[in-house]
Amino acid sequence: MWQMYHTISFWKVLWNTLICWGVRYLPFFRLKNSVYRRCLGMKIGSKTAIAFFVMMDLLYPEKIRIGNNTIIGYNTTILTHEYLINEYRIGEVQIGDNVMIGANTTILPGVVIGDGAVVGAGTVVSKNIEPHTFVAGNPMRVVK
């Protein structure tokens, strides 16, 4: 973490933090999605609902892609970077169309969630989810 500002600008992180913290309190889906698209460069499809208190990655939110008619549940965290002891990882997060993500879910970098997938509340999504699959738990397991 001590090397963070060698890999990304302090000013970009500050901007992203201010936008993410402000937007997570907005109750209006269209306005919220518009701010994410315009100010952070995220790709968000139409009729997507990002619930109250969802936290987007503060360093690389532009690497998040969310499809159409998707619901992201309360207090979910979507990460596109990981600082580890001996390595630093960045990965795009792609969430398909008609996906339902339950509350308090954590989505880790580099994950693809297929169209029509359902993610149970409290799940830690650490690997790809096939389309039309129901997963839940920590560790994540396929339910159906």
N, CA, C and O atoms as a GROMACS GRO file, in nm:
protein
  576
    1MET      N    1   0.082  -0.120   0.000
    1MET     CA    2   0.000   0.000   0.000
    1MET      C    3   0.086   0.127   0.000
    1MET      O    4   0.044   0.231  -0.050
    2TRP      N    5   0.207   0.117   0.056
    2TRP     CA    6   0.294   0.234   0.062
    2TRP      C    7   0.333   0.282  -0.077
    2TRP      O    8   0.372   0.397  -0.094
    3GLN      N    9   0.324   0.195  -0.175
    3GLN     CA   10   0.362   0.230  -0.312
    3GLN      C   11   0.243   0.275  -0.398
    3GLN      O   12   0.260   0.300  -0.517
    4MET      N   13   0.125   0.286  -0.339
    4MET     CA   14   0.004   0.312  -0.416
    4MET      C   15   0.017   0.432  -0.509
    4MET      O   16  -0.020   0.424  -0.626
    5TYR      N   17   0.068   0.542  -0.461
    5TYR     CA   18   0.072   0.662  -0.544
    5TYR      C   19   0.186   0.660  -0.646
    5TYR      O   20   0.205   0.757  -0.720
    6HIS      N   21   0.260   0.550  -0.651
    6HIS     CA   22   0.354   0.528  -0.761
    6HIS      C   23   0.282   0.463  -0.879
    6HIS      O   24   0.330   0.467  -0.992
    7THR      N   25   0.167   0.401  -0.852
    7THR     CA   26   0.093   0.332  -0.957
    7THR      C   27  -0.030   0.410  -1.004
    7THR      O   28  -0.083   0.381  -1.112
    8ILE      N   29  -0.075   0.506  -0.927
    8ILE     CA   30  -0.194   0.584  -0.964
    8ILE      C   31  -0.184   0.723  -0.902
    8ILE      O   32  -0.127   0.740  -0.795
    9SER      N   33  -0.240   0.819  -0.971
    9SER     CA   34  -0.234   0.958  -0.925
    9SER      C   35  -0.319   0.980  -0.799
    9SER      O   36  -0.432   0.933  -0.789
   10PHE      N   37  -0.262   1.052  -0.705
   10PHE     CA   38  -0.335   1.091  -0.585
   10PHE      C   39  -0.463   1.165  -0.622
   10PHE      O   40  -0.568   1.142  -0.561
   11TRP      N   41  -0.455   1.253  -0.721
   11TRP     CA   42  -0.570   1.335  -0.759
   11TRP      C   43  -0.682   1.252  -0.818
   11TRP      O   44  -0.800   1.280  -0.796
   12LYS      N   45  -0.647   1.148  -0.895
   12LYS     CA   46  -0.749   1.058  -0.949
   12LYS      C   47  -0.819   0.984  -0.834
   12LYS      O   48  -0.941   0.972  -0.834
   13VAL      N   49  -0.742   0.935  -0.739
   13VAL     CA   50  -0.800   0.864  -0.625
   13VAL      C   51  -0.890   0.957  -0.544
   13VAL      O   52  -0.998   0.917  -0.502
   14LEU      N   53  -0.846   1.080  -0.522
   14LEU     CA   54  -0.927   1.177  -0.449
   14LEU      C   55  -1.059   1.203  -0.522
   14LEU      O   56  -1.165   1.199  -0.460
   15TRP      N   57  -1.052   1.229  -0.652
   15TRP     CA   58  -1.173   1.252  -0.734
   15TRP      C   59  -1.267   1.132  -0.725
   15TRP      O   60  -1.386   1.148  -0.697
   16ASN      N   61  -1.212   1.012  -0.750
   16ASN     CA   62  -1.295   0.891  -0.746
   16ASN      C   63  -1.359   0.871  -0.610
   16ASN      O   64  -1.476   0.831  -0.601
   17THR      N   65  -1.285   0.899  -0.504
   17THR     CA   66  -1.337   0.883  -0.368
   17THR      C   67  -1.453   0.979  -0.342
   17THR      O   68  -1.556   0.939  -0.288
   18LEU      N   69  -1.436   1.104  -0.381
   18LEU     CA   70  -1.542   1.202  -0.360
   18LEU      C   71  -1.668   1.165  -0.437
   18LEU      O   72  -1.779   1.174  -0.384
   19ILE      N   73  -1.652   1.123  -0.562
   19ILE     CA   74  -1.767   1.084  -0.644
   19ILE      C   75  -1.834   0.959  -0.585
   19ILE      O   76  -1.955   0.957  -0.565
   20CYS      N   77  -1.755   0.855  -0.557
   20CYS     CA   78  -1.812   0.729  -0.506
   20CYS      C   79  -1.884   0.749  -0.374
   20CYS      O   80  -1.993   0.695  -0.354
   21TRP      N   81  -1.826   0.824  -0.282
   21TRP     CA   82  -1.890   0.845  -0.152
   21TRP      C   83  -2.018   0.926  -0.165
   21TRP      O   84  -2.115   0.899  -0.095
   22GLY      N   85  -2.019   1.023  -0.254
   22GLY     CA   86  -2.141   1.102  -0.273
   22GLY      C   87  -2.251   1.025  -0.342
   22GLY      O   88  -2.366   1.030  -0.300
   23VAL      N   89  -2.215   0.953  -0.448
   23VAL     CA   90  -2.315   0.884  -0.531
   23VAL      C   91  -2.378   0.767  -0.456
   23VAL      O   92  -2.494   0.735  -0.481
   24ARG      N   93  -2.305   0.705  -0.366
   24ARG     CA   94  -2.362   0.587  -0.298
   24ARG      C   95  -2.483   0.623  -0.212
   24ARG      O   96  -2.557   0.534  -0.171
   25TYR      N   97  -2.503   0.751  -0.183
   25TYR     CA   98  -2.619   0.795  -0.104
   25TYR      C   99  -2.738   0.839  -0.190
   25TYR      O  100  -2.846   0.862  -0.137
   26LEU      N  101  -2.718   0.852  -0.321
   26LEU     CA  102  -2.827   0.898  -0.408
   26LEU      C  103  -2.937   0.793  -0.419
   26LEU      O  104  -2.908   0.675  -0.440
   27PRO      N  105  -3.062   0.834  -0.406
   27PRO     CA  106  -3.172   0.738  -0.417
   27PRO      C  107  -3.226   0.723  -0.560
   27PRO      O  108  -3.317   0.644  -0.583
   28PHE      N  109  -3.171   0.797  -0.655
   28PHE     CA  110  -3.225   0.798  -0.792
   28PHE      C  111  -3.134   0.719  -0.884
   28PHE      O  112  -3.021   0.759  -0.909
   29PHE      N  113  -3.183   0.606  -0.936
   29PHE     CA  114  -3.101   0.516  -1.017
   29PHE      C  115  -3.047   0.582  -1.143
   29PHE      O  116  -2.929   0.567  -1.174
   30ARG      N  117  -3.131   0.653  -1.216
   30ARG     CA  118  -3.086   0.716  -1.341
   30ARG      C  119  -2.974   0.817  -1.315
   30ARG      O  120  -2.875   0.819  -1.387
   31LEU      N  121  -2.992   0.899  -1.213
   31LEU     CA  122  -2.890   0.999  -1.180
   31LEU      C  123  -2.761   0.930  -1.134
   31LEU      O  124  -2.652   0.968  -1.176
   32LYS      N  125  -2.774   0.832  -1.049
   32LYS     CA  126  -2.659   0.757  -0.999
   32LYS      C  127  -2.581   0.695  -1.116
   32LYS      O  128  -2.459   0.711  -1.124
   33ASN      N  129  -2.651   0.626  -1.206
   33ASN     CA  130  -2.585   0.563  -1.320
   33ASN      C  131  -2.520   0.666  -1.411
   33ASN      O  132  -2.410   0.643  -1.462
   34SER      N  133  -2.586   0.779  -1.431
   34SER     CA  134  -2.531   0.885  -1.514
   34SER      C  135  -2.401   0.941  -1.457
   34SER      O  136  -2.305   0.963  -1.531
   35VAL      N  137  -2.397   0.963  -1.327
   35VAL     CA  138  -2.275   1.014  -1.264
   35VAL      C  139  -2.163   0.911  -1.276
   35VAL      O  140  -2.050   0.946  -1.308
   36TYR      N  141  -2.193   0.785  -1.251
   36TYR     CA  142  -2.092   0.680  -1.266
   36TYR      C  143  -2.037   0.676  -1.408
   36TYR      O  144  -1.916   0.663  -1.427
   37ARG      N  145  -2.125   0.687  -1.506
   37ARG     CA  146  -2.082   0.684  -1.646
   37ARG      C  147  -1.996   0.806  -1.681
   37ARG      O  148  -1.886   0.792  -1.734
   38ARG      N  149  -2.046   0.924  -1.651
   38ARG     CA  150  -1.981   1.048  -1.694
   38ARG      C  151  -1.857   1.084  -1.613
   38ARG      O  152  -1.758   1.129  -1.669
   39CYS      N  153  -1.862   1.064  -1.484
   39CYS     CA  154  -1.752   1.109  -1.398
   39CYS      C  155  -1.645   1.003  -1.374
   39CYS      O  156  -1.530   1.036  -1.348
   40LEU      N  157  -1.684   0.875  -1.383
   40LEU     CA  158  -1.589   0.769  -1.352
   40LEU      C  159  -1.560   0.677  -1.471
   40LEU      O  160  -1.472   0.591  -1.462
   41GLY      N  161  -1.633   0.694  -1.581
   41GLY     CA  162  -1.606   0.614  -1.700
   41GLY      C  163  -1.656   0.471  -1.694
   41GLY      O  164  -1.612   0.386  -1.772
   42MET      N  165  -1.746   0.443  -1.601
   42MET     CA  166  -1.800   0.307  -1.592
   42MET      C  167  -1.898   0.282  -1.706
   42MET      O  168  -1.960   0.375  -1.757
   43LYS      N  169  -1.911   0.156  -1.744
   43LYS     CA  170  -2.010   0.117  -1.846
   43LYS      C  171  -2.126   0.052  -1.771
   43LYS      O  172  -2.110  -0.054  -1.710
   44ILE      N  173  -2.243   0.117  -1.776
   44ILE     CA  174  -2.361   0.067  -1.706
   44ILE      C  175  -2.477   0.064  -1.804
   44ILE      O  176  -2.508   0.165  -1.867
   45GLY      N  177  -2.542  -0.052  -1.816
   45GLY     CA  178  -2.653  -0.068  -1.908
   45GLY      C  179  -2.779   0.000  -1.860
   45GLY      O  180  -2.786   0.053  -1.749
   46SER      N  181  -2.880  -0.002  -1.948
   46SER     CA  182  -3.008   0.061  -1.914
   46SER      C  183  -3.086  -0.023  -1.814
   46SER      O  184  -3.071  -0.145  -1.807
   47LYS      N  185  -3.170   0.044  -1.738
   47LYS     CA  186  -3.257  -0.017  -1.638
   47LYS      C  187  -3.180  -0.100  -1.534
   47LYS      O  188  -3.232  -0.198  -1.481
   48THR      N  189  -3.057  -0.059  -1.506
   48THR     CA  190  -2.978  -0.123  -1.402
   48THR      C  191  -2.997  -0.045  -1.273
   48THR      O  192  -2.995   0.078  -1.273
   49ALA      N  193  -3.016  -0.118  -1.162
   49ALA     CA  194  -3.040  -0.055  -1.032
   49ALA      C  195  -2.921  -0.086  -0.940
   49ALA      O  196  -2.894  -0.202  -0.908
   50ILE      N  197  -2.853   0.020  -0.899
   50ILE     CA  198  -2.742   0.008  -0.804
   50ILE      C  199  -2.794   0.062  -0.672
   50ILE      O  200  -2.819   0.182  -0.659
   51ALA      N  201  -2.809  -0.026  -0.575
   51ALA     CA  202  -2.874   0.008  -0.449
   51ALA      C  203  -2.793   0.107  -0.364
   51ALA      O  204  -2.678   0.140  -0.395
   52PHE      N  205  -2.856   0.150  -0.258
   52PHE     CA  206  -2.797   0.238  -0.159
   52PHE      C  207  -2.671   0.175  -0.100
   52PHE      O  208  -2.670   0.056  -0.068
   53PHE      N  209  -2.568   0.252  -0.087
   53PHE     CA  210  -2.444   0.215  -0.018
   53PHE      C  211  -2.354   0.118  -0.094
   53PHE      O  212  -2.261   0.063  -0.036
   54VAL      N  213  -2.379   0.096  -0.223
   54VAL     CA  214  -2.287   0.013  -0.302
   54VAL      C  215  -2.156   0.089  -0.318
   54VAL      O  216  -2.157   0.208  -0.347
   55MET      N  217  -2.044   0.020  -0.298
   55MET     CA  218  -1.913   0.083  -0.307
   55MET      C  219  -1.837   0.032  -0.428
   55MET      O  220  -1.806  -0.087  -0.437
   56MET      N  221  -1.808   0.122  -0.520
   56MET     CA  222  -1.730   0.090  -0.638
   56MET      C  223  -1.581   0.106  -0.605
   56MET      O  224  -1.545   0.177  -0.512
   57ASP      N  225  -1.497   0.039  -0.682
   57ASP     CA  226  -1.353   0.050  -0.664
   57ASP      C  227  -1.308   0.196  -0.675
   57ASP      O  228  -1.349   0.267  -0.766
   58LEU      N  229  -1.226   0.240  -0.583
   58LEU     CA  230  -1.182   0.380  -0.580
   58LEU      C  231  -1.066   0.409  -0.672
   58LEU      O  232  -1.044   0.525  -0.708
   59LEU      N  233  -0.990   0.308  -0.712
   59LEU     CA  234  -0.874   0.333  -0.796
   59LEU      C  235  -0.905   0.321  -0.945
   59LEU      O  236  -0.864   0.405  -1.024
   60TYR      N  237  -0.978   0.216  -0.983
   60TYR     CA  238  -1.005   0.191  -1.125
   60TYR      C  239  -1.153   0.161  -1.150
   60TYR      O  240  -1.184   0.052  -1.198
   61PRO      N  241  -1.243   0.252  -1.120
   61PRO     CA  242  -1.385   0.224  -1.144
   61PRO      C  243  -1.418   0.210  -1.292
   61PRO      O  244  -1.519   0.148  -1.328
   62GLU      N  245  -1.334   0.266  -1.378
   62GLU     CA  246  -1.359   0.256  -1.522
   62GLU      C  247  -1.345   0.114  -1.574
   62GLU      O  248  -1.381   0.086  -1.688
   63LYS      N  249  -1.295   0.023  -1.493
   63LYS     CA  250  -1.282  -0.118  -1.531
   63LYS      C  251  -1.404  -0.201  -1.490
   63LYS      O  252  -1.400  -0.324  -1.495
   64ILE      N  253  -1.510  -0.133  -1.449
   64ILE     CA  254  -1.635  -0.202  -1.412
   64ILE      C  255  -1.735  -0.188  -1.525
   64ILE      O  256  -1.760  -0.078  -1.573
   65ARG      N  257  -1.792  -0.301  -1.567
   65ARG     CA  258  -1.894  -0.304  -1.672
   65ARG      C  259  -2.015  -0.380  -1.617
   65ARG      O  260  -2.003  -0.494  -1.573
   66ILE      N  261  -2.130  -0.314  -1.622
   66ILE     CA  262  -2.254  -0.374  -1.572
   66ILE      C  263  -2.356  -0.372  -1.685
   66ILE      O  264  -2.375  -0.268  -1.749
   67GLY      N  265  -2.421  -0.484  -1.711
   67GLY     CA  266  -2.515  -0.497  -1.821
   67GLY      C  267  -2.651  -0.433  -1.795
   67GLY      O  268  -2.668  -0.357  -1.699
   68ASN      N  269  -2.745  -0.463  -1.880
   68ASN     CA  270  -2.881  -0.411  -1.874
   68ASN      C  271  -2.965  -0.488  -1.772
   68ASN      O  272  -2.944  -0.607  -1.748
   69ASN      N  273  -3.060  -0.415  -1.711
   69ASN     CA  274  -3.161  -0.476  -1.624
   69ASN      C  275  -3.099  -0.562  -1.513
   69ASN      O  276  -3.145  -0.673  -1.484
   70THR      N  277  -2.994  -0.510  -1.453
   70THR     CA  278  -2.922  -0.580  -1.346
   70THR      C  279  -2.946  -0.509  -1.215
   70THR      O  280  -2.961  -0.387  -1.211
   71ILE      N  281  -2.949  -0.585  -1.106
   71ILE     CA  282  -2.968  -0.528  -0.972
   71ILE      C  283  -2.844  -0.560  -0.889
   71ILE      O  284  -2.803  -0.675  -0.878
   72ILE      N  285  -2.786  -0.456  -0.831
   72ILE     CA  286  -2.672  -0.470  -0.740
   72ILE      C  287  -2.725  -0.435  -0.601
   72ILE      O  288  -2.768  -0.322  -0.578
   73GLY      N  289  -2.722  -0.530  -0.508
   73GLY     CA  290  -2.783  -0.514  -0.377
   73GLY      C  291  -2.706  -0.424  -0.281
   73GLY      O  292  -2.589  -0.393  -0.301
   74TYR      N  293  -2.776  -0.383  -0.177
   74TYR     CA  294  -2.729  -0.294  -0.072
   74TYR      C  295  -2.590  -0.333  -0.020
   74TYR      O  296  -2.563  -0.450   0.007
   75ASN      N  297  -2.504  -0.233  -0.006
   75ASN     CA  298  -2.374  -0.246   0.059
   75ASN      C  299  -2.279  -0.343  -0.011
   75ASN      O  300  -2.188  -0.396   0.052
   76THR      N  301  -2.299  -0.367  -0.139
   76THR     CA  302  -2.208  -0.451  -0.216
   76THR      C  303  -2.082  -0.373  -0.247
   76THR      O  304  -2.086  -0.251  -0.264
   77THR      N  305  -1.969  -0.443  -0.255
   77THR     CA  306  -1.841  -0.382  -0.291
   77THR      C  307  -1.791  -0.448  -0.418
   77THR      O  308  -1.787  -0.571  -0.428
   78ILE      N  309  -1.754  -0.365  -0.516
   78ILE     CA  310  -1.700  -0.415  -0.642
   78ILE      C  311  -1.557  -0.364  -0.655
   78ILE      O  312  -1.534  -0.243  -0.664
   79LEU      N  313  -1.460  -0.456  -0.655
   79LEU     CA  314  -1.318  -0.421  -0.660
   79LEU      C  315  -1.256  -0.456  -0.795
   79LEU      O  316  -1.288  -0.559  -0.853
   80THR      N  317  -1.168  -0.369  -0.844
   80THR     CA  318  -1.094  -0.398  -0.967
   80THR      C  319  -0.944  -0.400  -0.943
   80THR      O  320  -0.866  -0.414  -1.037
   81HIS      N  321  -0.903  -0.388  -0.818
   81HIS     CA  322  -0.760  -0.395  -0.785
   81HIS      C  323  -0.742  -0.468  -0.653
   81HIS      O  324  -0.832  -0.472  -0.569
   82GLU      N  325  -0.622  -0.524  -0.636
   82GLU     CA  326  -0.584  -0.587  -0.509
   82GLU      C  327  -0.437  -0.557  -0.483
   82GLU      O  328  -0.352  -0.582  -0.569
   83TYR      N  329  -0.407  -0.503  -0.367
   83TYR     CA  330  -0.269  -0.491  -0.322
   83TYR      C  331  -0.242  -0.607  -0.229
   83TYR      O  332  -0.304  -0.619  -0.123
   84LEU      N  333  -0.148  -0.692  -0.267
   84LEU     CA  334  -0.108  -0.806  -0.185
   84LEU      C  335   0.034  -0.782  -0.135
   84LEU      O  336   0.098  -0.684  -0.176
   85ILE      N  337   0.084  -0.867  -0.051
   85ILE     CA  338   0.218  -0.848   0.006
   85ILE      C  339   0.323  -0.834  -0.103
   85ILE      O  340   0.401  -0.739  -0.103
   86ASN      N  341   0.325  -0.929  -0.196
   86ASN     CA  342   0.430  -0.929  -0.299
   86ASN      C  343   0.380  -0.905  -0.441
   86ASN      O  344   0.455  -0.921  -0.536
   87GLU      N  345   0.256  -0.867  -0.455
   87GLU     CA  346   0.206  -0.841  -0.590
   87GLU      C  347   0.090  -0.743  -0.587
   87GLU      O  348   0.030  -0.716  -0.483
   88TYR      N  349   0.062  -0.691  -0.706
   88TYR     CA  350  -0.044  -0.593  -0.726
   88TYR      C  351  -0.123  -0.641  -0.846
   88TYR      O  352  -0.066  -0.661  -0.954
   89ARG      N  353  -0.253  -0.659  -0.831
   89ARG     CA  354  -0.337  -0.711  -0.939
   89ARG      C  355  -0.445  -0.610  -0.977
   89ARG      O  356  -0.504  -0.545  -0.892
   90ILE      N  357  -0.468  -0.600  -1.107
   90ILE     CA  358  -0.578  -0.519  -1.159
   90ILE      C  359  -0.656  -0.608  -1.255
   90ILE      O  360  -0.597  -0.682  -1.334
   91GLY      N  361  -0.789  -0.602  -1.248
   91GLY     CA  362  -0.870  -0.682  -1.339
   91GLY      C  363  -1.006  -0.621  -1.359
   91GLY      O  364  -1.066  -0.567  -1.266
   92GLU      N  365  -1.056  -0.630  -1.481
   92GLU     CA  366  -1.190  -0.581  -1.511
   92GLU      C  367  -1.295  -0.669  -1.443
   92GLU      O  368  -1.276  -0.790  -1.428
   93VAL      N  369  -1.404  -0.608  -1.402
   93VAL     CA  370  -1.520  -0.680  -1.352
   93VAL      C  371  -1.631  -0.661  -1.453
   93VAL      O  372  -1.669  -0.549  -1.485
   94GLN      N  373  -1.683  -0.772  -1.503
   94GLN     CA  374  -1.791  -0.768  -1.601
   94GLN      C  375  -1.912  -0.839  -1.544
   94GLN      O  376  -1.906  -0.957  -1.509
   95ILE      N  377  -2.021  -0.766  -1.535
   95ILE     CA  378  -2.146  -0.820  -1.484
   95ILE      C  379  -2.246  -0.816  -1.599
   95ILE      O  380  -2.268  -0.710  -1.657
   96GLY      N  381  -2.304  -0.929  -1.632
   96GLY     CA  382  -2.390  -0.940  -1.749
   96GLY      C  383  -2.527  -0.877  -1.734
   96GLY      O  384  -2.554  -0.803  -1.639
   97ASP      N  385  -2.614  -0.907  -1.830
   97ASP     CA  386  -2.752  -0.860  -1.831
   97ASP      C  387  -2.838  -0.948  -1.740
   97ASP      O  388  -2.811  -1.067  -1.723
   98ASN      N  389  -2.941  -0.887  -1.682
   98ASN     CA  390  -3.041  -0.959  -1.600
   98ASN      C  391  -2.977  -1.036  -1.484
   98ASN      O  392  -3.019  -1.148  -1.452
   99VAL      N  393  -2.878  -0.976  -1.422
   99VAL     CA  394  -2.809  -1.037  -1.308
   99VAL      C  395  -2.867  -0.979  -1.180
   99VAL      O  396  -2.902  -0.861  -1.174
  100MET      N  397  -2.878  -1.063  -1.078
  100MET     CA  398  -2.924  -1.020  -0.946
  100MET      C  399  -2.812  -1.048  -0.847
  100MET      O  400  -2.772  -1.163  -0.829
  101ILE      N  401  -2.762  -0.943  -0.783
  101ILE     CA  402  -2.655  -0.957  -0.684
  101ILE      C  403  -2.712  -0.916  -0.549
  101ILE      O  404  -2.757  -0.802  -0.532
  102GLY      N  405  -2.711  -1.007  -0.453
  102GLY     CA  406  -2.767  -0.982  -0.321
  102GLY      C  407  -2.684  -0.885  -0.239
  102GLY      O  408  -2.571  -0.852  -0.274
  103ALA      N  409  -2.743  -0.840  -0.130
  103ALA     CA  410  -2.680  -0.741  -0.040
  103ALA      C  411  -2.551  -0.795   0.021
  103ALA      O  412  -2.534  -0.916   0.039
  104ASN      N  413  -2.462  -0.703   0.054
  104ASN     CA  414  -2.337  -0.733   0.124
  104ASN      C  415  -2.247  -0.831   0.051
  104ASN      O  416  -2.173  -0.907   0.114
  105THR      N  417  -2.252  -0.829  -0.080
  105THR     CA  418  -2.166  -0.914  -0.162
  105THR      C  419  -2.035  -0.841  -0.190
  105THR      O  420  -2.034  -0.718  -0.201
  106THR      N  421  -1.926  -0.915  -0.201
  106THR     CA  422  -1.798  -0.859  -0.242
  106THR      C  423  -1.758  -0.926  -0.371
  106THR      O  424  -1.753  -1.048  -0.380
  107ILE      N  425  -1.728  -0.844  -0.472
  107ILE     CA  426  -1.687  -0.895  -0.603
  107ILE      C  427  -1.540  -0.856  -0.622
  107ILE      O  428  -1.506  -0.738  -0.620
  108LEU      N  429  -1.455  -0.955  -0.641
  108LEU     CA  430  -1.311  -0.933  -0.652
  108LEU      C  431  -1.269  -0.907  -0.796
  108LEU      O  432  -1.346  -0.934  -0.888
  109PRO      N  433  -1.149  -0.854  -0.817
  109PRO     CA  434  -1.103  -0.816  -0.951
  109PRO      C  435  -1.096  -0.933  -1.048
  109PRO      O  436  -1.069  -1.047  -1.009
  110GLY      N  437  -1.119  -0.903  -1.175
  110GLY     CA  438  -1.104  -1.000  -1.282
  110GLY      C  439  -1.217  -1.098  -1.297
  110GLY      O  440  -1.203  -1.198  -1.368
  111VAL      N  441  -1.330  -1.072  -1.233
  111VAL     CA  442  -1.443  -1.166  -1.233
  111VAL      C  443  -1.541  -1.131  -1.345
  111VAL      O  444  -1.568  -1.014  -1.372
  112VAL      N  445  -1.594  -1.235  -1.408
  112VAL     CA  446  -1.702  -1.220  -1.506
  112VAL      C  447  -1.824  -1.293  -1.451
  112VAL      O  448  -1.817  -1.411  -1.417
  113ILE      N  449  -1.935  -1.221  -1.441
  113ILE     CA  450  -2.062  -1.280  -1.396
  113ILE      C  451  -2.153  -1.285  -1.517
  113ILE      O  452  -2.189  -1.182  -1.575
  114GLY      N  453  -2.191  -1.405  -1.556
  114GLY     CA  454  -2.267  -1.426  -1.678
  114GLY      C  455  -2.411  -1.376  -1.672
  114GLY      O  456  -2.464  -1.352  -1.563
  115ASP      N  457  -2.472  -1.361  -1.788
  115ASP     CA  458  -2.610  -1.315  -1.800
  115ASP      C  459  -2.704  -1.406  -1.720
  115ASP      O  460  -2.690  -1.528  -1.721
  116GLY      N  461  -2.799  -1.345  -1.651
  116GLY     CA  462  -2.902  -1.419  -1.580
  116GLY      C  463  -2.856  -1.486  -1.452
  116GLY      O  464  -2.932  -1.562  -1.392
  117ALA      N  465  -2.733  -1.461  -1.408
  117ALA     CA  466  -2.682  -1.522  -1.285
  117ALA      C  467  -2.747  -1.457  -1.163
  117ALA      O  468  -2.789  -1.342  -1.167
  118VAL      N  469  -2.754  -1.534  -1.054
  118VAL     CA  470  -2.803  -1.485  -0.926
  118VAL      C  471  -2.695  -1.511  -0.822
  118VAL      O  472  -2.645  -1.623  -0.809
  119VAL      N  473  -2.658  -1.405  -0.747
  119VAL     CA  474  -2.556  -1.415  -0.644
  119VAL      C  475  -2.624  -1.390  -0.511
  119VAL      O  476  -2.680  -1.282  -0.489
  120GLY      N  477  -2.620  -1.488  -0.421
  120GLY     CA  478  -2.684  -1.476  -0.291
  120GLY      C  479  -2.618  -1.370  -0.204
  120GLY      O  480  -2.501  -1.338  -0.222
  121ALA      N  481  -2.694  -1.317  -0.111
  121ALA     CA  482  -2.644  -1.213  -0.020
  121ALA      C  483  -2.523  -1.263   0.058
  121ALA      O  484  -2.519  -1.378   0.100
  122GLY      N  485  -2.426  -1.175   0.076
  122GLY     CA  486  -2.308  -1.206   0.155
  122GLY      C  487  -2.203  -1.291   0.086
  122GLY      O  488  -2.107  -1.334   0.150
  123THR      N  489  -2.219  -1.314  -0.042
  123THR     CA  490  -2.125  -1.398  -0.116
  123THR      C  491  -1.997  -1.321  -0.147
  123THR      O  492  -2.000  -1.201  -0.174
  124VAL      N  493  -1.884  -1.391  -0.143
  124VAL     CA  494  -1.757  -1.336  -0.191
  124VAL      C  495  -1.733  -1.399  -0.327
  124VAL      O  496  -1.704  -1.518  -0.338
  125VAL      N  497  -1.744  -1.317  -0.432
  125VAL     CA  498  -1.730  -1.365  -0.570
  125VAL      C  499  -1.582  -1.356  -0.607
  125VAL      O  500  -1.531  -1.248  -0.636
  126SER      N  501  -1.515  -1.471  -0.606
  126SER     CA  502  -1.371  -1.474  -0.632
  126SER      C  503  -1.336  -1.540  -0.765
  126SER      O  504  -1.220  -1.540  -0.804
  127LYS      N  505  -1.436  -1.594  -0.834
  127LYS     CA  506  -1.411  -1.655  -0.964
  127LYS      C  507  -1.533  -1.634  -1.053
  127LYS      O  508  -1.639  -1.593  -1.006
  128ASN      N  509  -1.516  -1.661  -1.180
  128ASN     CA  510  -1.622  -1.638  -1.278
  128ASN      C  511  -1.747  -1.719  -1.245
  128ASN      O  512  -1.740  -1.828  -1.189
  129ILE      N  513  -1.863  -1.662  -1.284
  129ILE     CA  514  -1.992  -1.730  -1.266
  129ILE      C  515  -2.054  -1.750  -1.404
  129ILE      O  516  -2.069  -1.655  -1.481
  130GLU      N  517  -2.088  -1.872  -1.432
  130GLU     CA  518  -2.149  -1.905  -1.560
  130GLU      C  519  -2.287  -1.840  -1.572
  130GLU      O  520  -2.352  -1.814  -1.470
  131PRO      N  521  -2.334  -1.814  -1.695
  131PRO     CA  522  -2.468  -1.759  -1.714
  131PRO      C  523  -2.575  -1.850  -1.652
  131PRO      O  524  -2.561  -1.972  -1.651
  132HIS      N  525  -2.681  -1.789  -1.601
  132HIS     CA  526  -2.798  -1.858  -1.545
  132HIS      C  527  -2.762  -1.955  -1.432
  132HIS      O  528  -2.818  -2.064  -1.422
  133THR      N  529  -2.668  -1.914  -1.348
  133THR     CA  530  -2.624  -1.995  -1.235
  133THR      C  531  -2.657  -1.921  -1.107
  133THR      O  532  -2.646  -1.798  -1.101
  134PHE      N  533  -2.697  -1.995  -1.004
  134PHE     CA  534  -2.721  -1.938  -0.872
  134PHE      C  535  -2.605  -1.980  -0.781
  134PHE      O  536  -2.581  -2.098  -0.761
  135VAL      N  537  -2.534  -1.880  -0.727
  135VAL     CA  538  -2.422  -1.906  -0.636
  135VAL      C  539  -2.447  -1.836  -0.504
  135VAL      O  540  -2.521  -1.738  -0.497
  136ALA      N  541  -2.383  -1.888  -0.398
  136ALA     CA  542  -2.397  -1.826  -0.267
  136ALA      C  543  -2.284  -1.872  -0.178
  136ALA      O  544  -2.219  -1.974  -0.204
  137GLY      N  545  -2.260  -1.796  -0.072
  137GLY     CA  546  -2.170  -1.837   0.034
  137GLY      C  547  -2.030  -1.783   0.027
  137GLY      O  548  -1.990  -1.715  -0.068
  138ASN      N  549  -1.956  -1.816   0.133
  138ASN     CA  550  -1.815  -1.782   0.143
  138ASN      C  551  -1.747  -1.901   0.208
  138ASN      O  552  -1.757  -1.917   0.329
  139PRO      N  553  -1.678  -1.984   0.131
  139PRO     CA  554  -1.645  -1.965  -0.010
  139PRO      C  555  -1.767  -1.985  -0.100
  139PRO      O  556  -1.860  -2.058  -0.067
  140MET      N  557  -1.763  -1.919  -0.213
  140MET     CA  558  -1.873  -1.924  -0.308
  140MET      C  559  -1.890  -2.067  -0.362
  140MET      O  560  -1.792  -2.134  -0.397
  141ARG      N  561  -2.016  -2.110  -0.367
  141ARG     CA  562  -2.044  -2.242  -0.426
  141ARG      C  563  -2.168  -2.232  -0.512
  141ARG      O  564  -2.255  -2.147  -0.489
  142VAL      N  565  -2.177  -2.319  -0.611
  142VAL     CA  566  -2.293  -2.322  -0.699
  142VAL      C  567  -2.407  -2.390  -0.625
  142VAL      O  568  -2.392  -2.501  -0.574
  143VAL      N  569  -2.520  -2.322  -0.618
  143VAL     CA  570  -2.640  -2.377  -0.555
  143VAL      C  571  -2.729  -2.444  -0.658
  143VAL      O  572  -2.784  -2.551  -0.634
  144LYS      N  573  -2.742  -2.380  -0.774
  144LYS     CA  574  -2.828  -2.433  -0.880
  144LYS      C  575  -2.779  -2.386  -1.016
  144LYS      O  576  -2.839  -2.420  -1.118
   0.00000   0.00000   0.00000
